Amino acid sequence: MPSTTVHLPDPLLAEIDRIVKEERISRNRFIVMACEKALKNSVGKWPDDFFKSELNRKDLQLLRDGVAEMETAINKSRKNRMGIRL
């Protein structure tokens, strides 16, 4: 089975450790179960009309330019995984 590394904030990890101790399961099993539940519940799925735009051409171009500028700034400040586009 493939593996991955996940970085969790200390308070979140402490809460996970509390729960897995109570449930007598491993951290790994807890995380797998949480991911399965999230996928089952379609968590993170965008609402159908989320990207519907009522912007005029000028405002839409301003938005696109702003996003491109932000992406460039983010990519320049990344310390690892350089070259990967967002």
Biopython code that builds the backbone (N, CA, C, O; Angstrom):
import numpy as np
from Bio.PDB.StructureBuilder import StructureBuilder

atoms = [
    (1, "MET", "N", (0.849, -1.177, 0.000)),
    (1, "MET", "CA", (0.000, 0.000, 0.000)),
    (1, "MET", "C", (0.893, 1.239, 0.000)),
    (1, "MET", "O", (1.822, 1.321, 0.803)),
    (2, "PRO", "N", (0.631, 2.203, -0.883)),
    (2, "PRO", "CA", (1.429, 3.430, -0.908)),
    (2, "PRO", "C", (1.278, 4.208, 0.404)),
    (2, "PRO", "O", (0.310, 4.029, 1.144)),
    (3, "SER", "N", (2.241, 5.056, 0.666)),
    (3, "SER", "CA", (2.161, 5.883, 1.872)),
    (3, "SER", "C", (2.380, 7.341, 1.502)),
    (3, "SER", "O", (2.835, 7.658, 0.403)),
    (4, "THR", "N", (2.050, 8.218, 2.434)),
    (4, "THR", "CA", (2.244, 9.647, 2.247)),
    (4, "THR", "C", (2.578, 10.266, 3.595)),
    (4, "THR", "O", (2.344, 9.663, 4.643)),
    (5, "THR", "N", (3.117, 11.454, 3.559)),
    (5, "THR", "CA", (3.421, 12.182, 4.788)),
    (5, "THR", "C", (2.457, 13.353, 4.906)),
    (5, "THR", "O", (2.225, 14.082, 3.942)),
    (6, "VAL", "N", (1.907, 13.523, 6.085)),
    (6, "VAL", "CA", (0.982, 14.622, 6.345)),
    (6, "VAL", "C", (1.515, 15.401, 7.536)),
    (6, "VAL", "O", (1.869, 14.812, 8.557)),
    (7, "HIS", "N", (1.572, 16.704, 7.411)),
    (7, "HIS", "CA", (2.035, 17.563, 8.501)),
    (7, "HIS", "C", (0.815, 18.150, 9.196)),
    (7, "HIS", "O", (0.014, 18.848, 8.574)),
    (8, "LEU", "N", (0.677, 17.866, 10.488)),
    (8, "LEU", "CA", (-0.484, 18.318, 11.253)),
    (8, "LEU", "C", (-0.043, 19.252, 12.366)),
    (8, "LEU", "O", (1.006, 19.036, 12.973)),
    (9, "PRO", "N", (-0.825, 20.284, 12.642)),
    (9, "PRO", "CA", (-0.507, 21.155, 13.775)),
    (9, "PRO", "C", (-0.583, 20.356, 15.083)),
    (9, "PRO", "O", (-1.378, 19.423, 15.202)),
    (10, "ASP", "N", (0.238, 20.726, 16.046)),
    (10, "ASP", "CA", (0.287, 20.003, 17.320)),
    (10, "ASP", "C", (-1.081, 19.840, 17.984)),
    (10, "ASP", "O", (-1.401, 18.740, 18.434)),
    (11, "PRO", "N", (-1.901, 20.899, 18.062)),
    (11, "PRO", "CA", (-3.205, 20.718, 18.721)),
    (11, "PRO", "C", (-4.098, 19.690, 18.015)),
    (11, "PRO", "O", (-4.809, 18.924, 18.667)),
    (12, "LEU", "N", (-4.056, 19.680, 16.683)),
    (12, "LEU", "CA", (-4.854, 18.718, 15.935)),
    (12, "LEU", "C", (-4.349, 17.301, 16.182)),
    (12, "LEU", "O", (-5.146, 16.387, 16.392)),
    (13, "LEU", "N", (-3.048, 17.114, 16.160)),
    (13, "LEU", "CA", (-2.475, 15.798, 16.408)),
    (13, "LEU", "C", (-2.801, 15.317, 17.823)),
    (13, "LEU", "O", (-3.085, 14.137, 18.027)),
    (14, "ALA", "N", (-2.760, 16.222, 18.791)),
    (14, "ALA", "CA", (-3.098, 15.848, 20.171)),
    (14, "ALA", "C", (-4.542, 15.369, 20.254)),
    (14, "ALA", "O", (-4.837, 14.394, 20.945)),
    (15, "GLU", "N", (-5.438, 16.049, 19.555)),
    (15, "GLU", "CA", (-6.852, 15.641, 19.562)),
    (15, "GLU", "C", (-7.025, 14.289, 18.872)),
    (15, "GLU", "O", (-7.789, 13.444, 19.340)),
    (16, "ILE", "N", (-6.321, 14.085, 17.768)),
    (16, "ILE", "CA", (-6.368, 12.786, 17.084)),
    (16, "ILE", "C", (-5.855, 11.698, 18.013)),
    (16, "ILE", "O", (-6.466, 10.634, 18.121)),
    (17, "ASP", "N", (-4.734, 11.957, 18.688)),
    (17, "ASP", "CA", (-4.176, 10.964, 19.602)),
    (17, "ASP", "C", (-5.147, 10.627, 20.731)),
    (17, "ASP", "O", (-5.240, 9.473, 21.148)),
    (18, "ARG", "N", (-5.865, 11.626, 21.221)),
    (18, "ARG", "CA", (-6.850, 11.377, 22.272)),
    (18, "ARG", "C", (-7.947, 10.443, 21.775)),
    (18, "ARG", "O", (-8.341, 9.502, 22.465)),
    (19, "ILE", "N", (-8.429, 10.715, 20.578)),
    (19, "ILE", "CA", (-9.517, 9.912, 20.020)),
    (19, "ILE", "C", (-9.063, 8.491, 19.702)),
    (19, "ILE", "O", (-9.767, 7.531, 20.017)),
    (20, "VAL", "N", (-7.893, 8.350, 19.078)),
    (20, "VAL", "CA", (-7.447, 6.999, 18.709)),
    (20, "VAL", "C", (-7.174, 6.153, 19.945)),
    (20, "VAL", "O", (-7.351, 4.935, 19.924)),
    (21, "LYS", "N", (-6.750, 6.794, 21.006)),
    (21, "LYS", "CA", (-6.532, 6.054, 22.261)),
    (21, "LYS", "C", (-7.868, 5.547, 22.800)),
    (21, "LYS", "O", (-7.980, 4.393, 23.215)),
    (22, "GLU", "N", (-8.878, 6.414, 22.792)),
    (22, "GLU", "CA", (-10.214, 6.018, 23.257)),
    (22, "GLU", "C", (-10.807, 4.904, 22.392)),
    (22, "GLU", "O", (-11.403, 3.957, 22.906)),
    (23, "GLU", "N", (-10.637, 5.028, 21.081)),
    (23, "GLU", "CA", (-11.217, 4.073, 20.136)),
    (23, "GLU", "C", (-10.353, 2.821, 19.945)),
    (23, "GLU", "O", (-10.790, 1.835, 19.351)),
    (24, "ARG", "N", (-9.133, 2.881, 20.455)),
    (24, "ARG", "CA", (-8.173, 1.772, 20.327)),
    (24, "ARG", "C", (-7.917, 1.415, 18.864)),
    (24, "ARG", "O", (-7.966, 0.255, 18.457)),
    (25, "ILE", "N", (-7.642, 2.470, 18.097)),
    (25, "ILE", "CA", (-7.252, 2.292, 16.700)),
    (25, "ILE", "C", (-5.966, 3.073, 16.464)),
    (25, "ILE", "O", (-5.566, 3.887, 17.296)),
    (26, "SER", "N", (-5.326, 2.826, 15.339)),
    (26, "SER", "CA", (-4.083, 3.538, 15.021)),
    (26, "SER", "C", (-4.392, 4.912, 14.426)),
    (26, "SER", "O", (-5.495, 5.168, 13.943)),
    (27, "ARG", "N", (-3.388, 5.783, 14.475)),
    (27, "ARG", "CA", (-3.521, 7.083, 13.803)),
    (27, "ARG", "C", (-3.835, 6.875, 12.335)),
    (27, "ARG", "O", (-4.715, 7.524, 11.770)),
    (28, "ASN", "N", (-3.090, 5.948, 11.724)),
    (28, "ASN", "CA", (-3.265, 5.686, 10.299)),
    (28, "ASN", "C", (-4.709, 5.297, 10.002)),
    (28, "ASN", "O", (-5.317, 5.822, 9.069)),
    (29, "ARG", "N", (-5.257, 4.382, 10.790)),
    (29, "ARG", "CA", (-6.632, 3.931, 10.548)),
    (29, "ARG", "C", (-7.608, 5.107, 10.697)),
    (29, "ARG", "O", (-8.539, 5.252, 9.904)),
    (30, "PHE", "N", (-7.389, 5.936, 11.710)),
    (30, "PHE", "CA", (-8.251, 7.092, 11.930)),
    (30, "PHE", "C", (-8.225, 8.024, 10.717)),
    (30, "PHE", "O", (-9.273, 8.472, 10.251)),
    (31, "ILE", "N", (-7.027, 8.314, 10.212)),
    (31, "ILE", "CA", (-6.885, 9.226, 9.073)),
    (31, "ILE", "C", (-7.507, 8.637, 7.817)),
    (31, "ILE", "O", (-8.158, 9.348, 7.052)),
    (32, "VAL", "N", (-7.308, 7.323, 7.598)),
    (32, "VAL", "CA", (-7.928, 6.666, 6.445)),
    (32, "VAL", "C", (-9.450, 6.754, 6.547)),
    (32, "VAL", "O", (-10.125, 7.058, 5.564)),
    (33, "MET", "N", (-9.985, 6.489, 7.735)),
    (33, "MET", "CA", (-11.437, 6.561, 7.933)),
    (33, "MET", "C", (-11.953, 7.983, 7.700)),
    (33, "MET", "O", (-13.014, 8.170, 7.103)),
    (34, "ALA", "N", (-11.204, 8.982, 8.170)),
    (34, "ALA", "CA", (-11.613, 10.373, 7.979)),
    (34, "ALA", "C", (-11.627, 10.737, 6.492)),
    (34, "ALA", "O", (-12.540, 11.414, 6.020)),
    (35, "CYS", "N", (-10.614, 10.285, 5.764)),
    (35, "CYS", "CA", (-10.560, 10.558, 4.312)),
    (35, "CYS", "C", (-11.709, 9.864, 3.591)),
    (35, "CYS", "O", (-12.348, 10.454, 2.719)),
    (36, "GLU", "N", (-11.970, 8.618, 3.954)),
    (36, "GLU", "CA", (-13.080, 7.882, 3.329)),
    (36, "GLU", "C", (-14.405, 8.594, 3.578)),
    (36, "GLU", "O", (-15.231, 8.718, 2.674)),
    (37, "LYS", "N", (-14.602, 9.062, 4.809)),
    (37, "LYS", "CA", (-15.839, 9.772, 5.149)),
    (37, "LYS", "C", (-15.950, 11.081, 4.364)),
    (37, "LYS", "O", (-17.024, 11.420, 3.867)),
    (38, "ALA", "N", (-14.840, 11.813, 4.253)),
    (38, "ALA", "CA", (-14.850, 13.071, 3.513)),
    (38, "ALA", "C", (-15.206, 12.841, 2.049)),
    (38, "ALA", "O", (-15.997, 13.586, 1.470)),
    (39, "LEU", "N", (-14.623, 11.814, 1.459)),
    (39, "LEU", "CA", (-14.920, 11.520, 0.051)),
    (39, "LEU", "C", (-16.367, 11.083, -0.128)),
    (39, "LEU", "O", (-17.022, 11.458, -1.101)),
    (40, "LYS", "N", (-16.856, 10.297, 0.805)),
    (40, "LYS", "CA", (-18.239, 9.828, 0.734)),
    (40, "LYS", "C", (-19.218, 10.995, 0.824)),
    (40, "LYS", "O", (-20.255, 10.998, 0.161)),
    (41, "ASN", "N", (-18.884, 11.972, 1.639)),
    (41, "ASN", "CA", (-19.764, 13.130, 1.840)),
    (41, "ASN", "C", (-19.510, 14.249, 0.842)),
    (41, "ASN", "O", (-20.101, 15.322, 0.959)),
    (42, "SER", "N", (-18.647, 14.021, -0.131)),
    (42, "SER", "CA", (-18.311, 15.009, -1.168)),
    (42, "SER", "C", (-17.818, 16.318, -0.574)),
    (42, "SER", "O", (-18.091, 17.392, -1.110)),
    (43, "VAL", "N", (-17.098, 16.229, 0.522)),
    (43, "VAL", "CA", (-16.543, 17.427, 1.126)),
    (43, "VAL", "C", (-15.560, 18.047, 0.148)),
    (43, "VAL", "O", (-14.763, 17.340, -0.469)),
    (44, "GLY", "N", (-15.610, 19.341, 0.007)),
    (44, "GLY", "CA", (-14.706, 20.031, -0.900)),
    (44, "GLY", "C", (-15.251, 20.181, -2.302)),
    (44, "GLY", "O", (-14.593, 20.766, -3.163)),
    (45, "LYS", "N", (-16.432, 19.667, -2.544)),
    (45, "LYS", "CA", (-17.030, 19.794, -3.870)),
    (45, "LYS", "C", (-17.631, 21.190, -4.005)),
    (45, "LYS", "O", (-18.368, 21.645, -3.131)),
    (46, "TRP", "N", (-17.312, 21.856, -5.096)),
    (46, "TRP", "CA", (-17.812, 23.210, -5.318)),
    (46, "TRP", "C", (-19.300, 23.171, -5.651)),
    (46, "TRP", "O", (-19.744, 22.278, -6.373)),
    (47, "PRO", "N", (-20.078, 24.124, -5.136)),
    (47, "PRO", "CA", (-21.486, 24.214, -5.549)),
    (47, "PRO", "C", (-21.563, 24.429, -7.060)),
    (47, "PRO", "O", (-20.673, 25.045, -7.646)),
    (48, "ASP", "N", (-22.615, 23.928, -7.686)),
    (48, "ASP", "CA", (-22.746, 23.966, -9.149)),
    (48, "ASP", "C", (-22.578, 25.365, -9.732)),
    (48, "ASP", "O", (-21.971, 25.516, -10.792)),
    (49, "ASP", "N", (-23.097, 26.378, -9.071)),
    (49, "ASP", "CA", (-23.044, 27.723, -9.637)),
    (49, "ASP", "C", (-21.909, 28.568, -9.053)),
    (49, "ASP", "O", (-21.891, 29.784, -9.243)),
    (50, "PHE", "N", (-20.962, 27.943, -8.344)),
    (50, "PHE", "CA", (-19.905, 28.687, -7.674)),
    (50, "PHE", "C", (-19.069, 29.519, -8.650)),
    (50, "PHE", "O", (-18.703, 30.653, -8.342)),
    (51, "PHE", "N", (-18.770, 28.967, -9.813)),
    (51, "PHE", "CA", (-17.913, 29.650, -10.773)),
    (51, "PHE", "C", (-18.697, 30.449, -11.818)),
    (51, "PHE", "O", (-18.113, 30.985, -12.759)),
    (52, "LYS", "N", (-19.992, 30.525, -11.655)),
    (52, "LYS", "CA", (-20.793, 31.316, -12.576)),
    (52, "LYS", "C", (-20.406, 32.781, -12.405)),
    (52, "LYS", "O", (-20.430, 33.313, -11.296)),
    (53, "SER", "N", (-20.058, 33.410, -13.486)),
    (53, "SER", "CA", (-19.573, 34.783, -13.408)),
    (53, "SER", "C", (-20.556, 35.746, -14.049)),
    (53, "SER", "O", (-21.032, 35.530, -15.163)),
    (54, "GLU", "N", (-20.842, 36.796, -13.331)),
    (54, "GLU", "CA", (-21.673, 37.857, -13.872)),
    (54, "GLU", "C", (-20.835, 39.107, -14.090)),
    (54, "GLU", "O", (-21.356, 40.219, -14.186)),
    (55, "LEU", "N", (-19.511, 38.898, -14.166)),
    (55, "LEU", "CA", (-18.602, 40.028, -14.370)),
    (55, "LEU", "C", (-18.599, 40.436, -15.839)),
    (55, "LEU", "O", (-18.759, 39.606, -16.734)),
    (56, "ASN", "N", (-18.415, 41.723, -16.061)),
    (56, "ASN", "CA", (-18.268, 42.170, -17.441)),
    (56, "ASN", "C", (-16.839, 41.829, -17.901)),
    (56, "ASN", "O", (-16.006, 41.413, -17.096)),
    (57, "ARG", "N", (-16.571, 42.007, -19.184)),
    (57, "ARG", "CA", (-15.259, 41.622, -19.744)),
    (57, "ARG", "C", (-14.093, 42.300, -19.030)),
    (57, "ARG", "O", (-13.080, 41.665, -18.736)),
    (58, "LYS", "N", (-14.242, 43.582, -18.757)),
    (58, "LYS", "CA", (-13.164, 44.351, -18.126)),
    (58, "LYS", "C", (-12.866, 43.813, -16.724)),
    (58, "LYS", "O", (-11.706, 43.587, -16.378)),
    (59, "ASP", "N", (-13.914, 43.609, -15.919)),
    (59, "ASP", "CA", (-13.725, 43.098, -14.563)),
    (59, "ASP", "C", (-13.189, 41.675, -14.569)),
    (59, "ASP", "O", (-12.361, 41.323, -13.728)),
    (60, "LEU", "N", (-13.646, 40.857, -15.501)),
    (60, "LEU", "CA", (-13.153, 39.493, -15.607)),
    (60, "LEU", "C", (-11.661, 39.487, -15.957)),
    (60, "LEU", "O", (-10.905, 38.671, -15.429)),
    (61, "GLN", "N", (-11.241, 40.381, -16.834)),
    (61, "GLN", "CA", (-9.821, 40.467, -17.181)),
    (61, "GLN", "C", (-9.000, 40.952, -15.996)),
    (61, "GLN", "O", (-7.892, 40.466, -15.772)),
    (62, "LEU", "N", (-9.528, 41.904, -15.234)),
    (62, "LEU", "CA", (-8.843, 42.373, -14.021)),
    (62, "LEU", "C", (-8.672, 41.223, -13.028)),
    (62, "LEU", "O", (-7.618, 41.084, -12.408)),
    (63, "LEU", "N", (-9.700, 40.409, -12.882)),
    (63, "LEU", "CA", (-9.622, 39.251, -11.992)),
    (63, "LEU", "C", (-8.564, 38.269, -12.470)),
    (63, "LEU", "O", (-7.757, 37.787, -11.674)),
    (64, "ARG", "N", (-8.563, 37.969, -13.764)),
    (64, "ARG", "CA", (-7.560, 37.046, -14.319)),
    (64, "ARG", "C", (-6.141, 37.585, -14.113)),
    (64, "ARG", "O", (-5.237, 36.830, -13.754)),
    (65, "ASP", "N", (-5.945, 38.883, -14.338)),
    (65, "ASP", "CA", (-4.634, 39.490, -14.143)),
    (65, "ASP", "C", (-4.200, 39.407, -12.678)),
    (65, "ASP", "O", (-3.038, 39.131, -12.382)),
    (66, "GLY", "N", (-5.136, 39.648, -11.775)),
    (66, "GLY", "CA", (-4.834, 39.569, -10.351)),
    (66, "GLY", "C", (-4.453, 38.162, -9.918)),
    (66, "GLY", "O", (-3.529, 37.979, -9.126)),
    (67, "VAL", "N", (-5.163, 37.173, -10.435)),
    (67, "VAL", "CA", (-4.851, 35.778, -10.120)),
    (67, "VAL", "C", (-3.471, 35.413, -10.665)),
    (67, "VAL", "O", (-2.692, 34.751, -9.980)),
    (68, "ALA", "N", (-3.172, 35.826, -11.862)),
    (68, "ALA", "CA", (-1.857, 35.543, -12.450)),
    (68, "ALA", "C", (-0.749, 36.185, -11.624)),
    (68, "ALA", "O", (0.292, 35.569, -11.396)),
    (69, "GLU", "N", (-0.967, 37.422, -11.175)),
    (69, "GLU", "CA", (0.016, 38.120, -10.343)),
    (69, "GLU", "C", (0.215, 37.391, -9.006)),
    (69, "GLU", "O", (1.343, 37.243, -8.535)),
    (70, "MET", "N", (-0.884, 36.941, -8.406)),
    (70, "MET", "CA", (-0.803, 36.209, -7.146)),
    (70, "MET", "C", (-0.060, 34.885, -7.327)),
    (70, "MET", "O", (0.776, 34.525, -6.498)),
    (71, "GLU", "N", (-0.360, 34.166, -8.399)),
    (71, "GLU", "CA", (0.297, 32.893, -8.671)),
    (71, "GLU", "C", (1.804, 33.092, -8.844)),
    (71, "GLU", "O", (2.598, 32.301, -8.335)),
    (72, "THR", "N", (2.192, 34.134, -9.554)),
    (72, "THR", "CA", (3.610, 34.434, -9.741)),
    (72, "THR", "C", (4.285, 34.713, -8.402)),
    (72, "THR", "O", (5.378, 34.210, -8.143)),
    (73, "ALA", "N", (3.647, 35.506, -7.557)),
    (73, "ALA", "CA", (4.212, 35.827, -6.240)),
    (73, "ALA", "C", (4.336, 34.583, -5.371)),
    (73, "ALA", "O", (5.339, 34.406, -4.679)),
    (74, "ILE", "N", (3.334, 33.727, -5.401)),
    (74, "ILE", "CA", (3.381, 32.488, -4.605)),
    (74, "ILE", "C", (4.514, 31.601, -5.097)),
    (74, "ILE", "O", (5.296, 31.089, -4.295)),
    (75, "ASN", "N", (4.608, 31.418, -6.399)),
    (75, "ASN", "CA", (5.654, 30.552, -6.941)),
    (75, "ASN", "C", (7.050, 31.087, -6.637)),
    (75, "ASN", "O", (7.969, 30.303, -6.402)),
    (76, "LYS", "N", (7.224, 32.403, -6.639)),
    (76, "LYS", "CA", (8.531, 32.988, -6.329)),
    (76, "LYS", "C", (8.904, 32.782, -4.868)),
    (76, "LYS", "O", (10.086, 32.664, -4.544)),
    (77, "SER", "N", (7.916, 32.738, -3.985)),
    (77, "SER", "CA", (8.209, 32.631, -2.550)),
    (77, "SER", "C", (8.293, 31.192, -2.054)),
    (77, "SER", "O", (8.659, 30.962, -0.902)),
    (78, "ARG", "N", (7.966, 30.233, -2.890)),
    (78, "ARG", "CA", (8.029, 28.828, -2.460)),
    (78, "ARG", "C", (9.472, 28.416, -2.255)),
    (78, "ARG", "O", (10.363, 28.797, -3.014)),
    (79, "LYS", "N", (9.681, 27.629, -1.213)),
    (79, "LYS", "CA", (11.028, 27.184, -0.884)),
    (79, "LYS", "C", (11.309, 25.769, -1.376)),
    (79, "LYS", "O", (12.465, 25.347, -1.427)),
    (80, "ASN", "N", (10.259, 25.035, -1.736)),
    (80, "ASN", "CA", (10.442, 23.690, -2.270)),
    (80, "ASN", "C", (9.442, 23.458, -3.384)),
    (80, "ASN", "O", (8.525, 24.252, -3.592)),
    (81, "ARG", "N", (9.627, 22.380, -4.080)),
    (81, "ARG", "CA", (8.758, 22.015, -5.194)),
    (81, "ARG", "C", (8.717, 23.101, -6.263)),
    (81, "ARG", "O", (7.687, 23.315, -6.901)),
    (82, "MET", "N", (9.825, 23.773, -6.451)),
    (82, "MET", "CA", (9.871, 24.834, -7.459)),
    (82, "MET", "C", (9.568, 24.234, -8.836)),
    (82, "MET", "O", (9.924, 23.093, -9.130)),
    (83, "GLY", "N", (8.938, 24.992, -9.620)),
    (83, "GLY", "CA", (8.623, 24.551, -10.972)),
    (83, "GLY", "C", (7.253, 23.905, -11.097)),
    (83, "GLY", "O", (6.766, 23.694, -12.207)),
    (84, "ILE", "N", (6.618, 23.583, -9.953)),
    (84, "ILE", "CA", (5.286, 22.989, -10.010)),
    (84, "ILE", "C", (4.285, 24.125, -10.069)),
    (84, "ILE", "O", (4.272, 25.006, -9.209)),
    (85, "ARG", "N", (3.453, 24.096, -11.085)),
    (85, "ARG", "CA", (2.446, 25.140, -11.226)),
    (85, "ARG", "C", (1.279, 24.842, -10.324)),
    (85, "ARG", "O", (0.923, 23.683, -10.112)),
    (86, "LEU", "N", (0.687, 25.881, -9.796)),
    (86, "LEU", "CA", (-0.512, 25.725, -8.947)),
    (86, "LEU", "C", (-1.730, 25.532, -9.802)),
    (86, "LEU", "O", (-2.835, 25.384, -9.280)),
]
sb = StructureBuilder()
sb.init_structure("model")
sb.init_model(0)
sb.init_chain("A")
sb.init_seg("    ")
for serial, (resi, resn, name, xyz) in enumerate(atoms, 1):
    if name == "N":
        sb.init_residue(resn, " ", resi, " ")
    sb.init_atom(name, np.array(xyz, "f"), 0.0, 1.0, " ", f" {name:<3s}", serial, name[0])
structure = sb.get_structure()
